Amino acid sequence: MSDLMLKAATKAKLHVEAWLRTRTTNDRGQTAVEYLGIIVVVVAIVVAISGTSIGNTIRTAISNKIADLID
């Protein structure tokens, strides 16, 4: 292998390793933040539904559909 090819291969390997290190580190933190965001959104929706009359309307509609299926 020529000297020029060896230098190019070494440089490419170093860049790929650095990219992989930053890629795996950032993905782990990002995933935790995304899960936290999803949980916050779900909690906000549940609080909004339970705090208004929409929650009762939805509960009544679901109960009626279940009753229709049972009968």
N, C-alpha and C positions, 0 to 999 in steps of 0.2 A: 504494500500500500504506500502510496506516495505521501510525502510530508504534508502537502496541501490537503489531500483527502483525509488524513488523520486529524488534522486541525479542524476541518469542517465537521467531521463526525463527532469529535469531542465537544465542540461548541453546540452542536444540535442536541446532543445528549444532555448537556447541562441545562439548556433551555427547556427541554421537555421535562426534566426532573423538577426544575423550579416551578414550571407551570402546574405539574401534578401536585406538588406540595401546596401551593396556594389554592388550587381547585378543590382539593379534598378538605382543607381547613375551612374555607368559606362556605362550602355546601353544608357542613354539619351545623354551623351557626345559623345559616339561613333557614334550614329546615326547622330548627327549634323556634325561630321567630315566626315562620309561617304557621306552624301549629298553634302558637300562642295567638296569632291574629285570627285564625279560624275559631278558636275557642271564644275569644272576645266577641266576635260577630254573632256566634250562636247564642251566647248568653244575652247579648243585647236584643236579639230577636225574641227570645223567650220572655225576657222582662217586658218588652213592648207588647207582646201578645197577652201576657197574663195581667198587665196593668190596665188594659182597655176592655171594652165590651166585645172586641173582635175575638178575644180568647173564648168568651162564652159562646159566641156564634159558631166558632169552629168546633168547640167541644160538642155542642148540640147537634151540629151537622154530622159529625163523626158518629156520635151515639145513635142517631137516627139511621144512618147507613148500616151500622152493625146490627141494629134491631131488625132492619129489613132483611139482612142476610140470615139471621137466626130464624125468623118467621117463615 
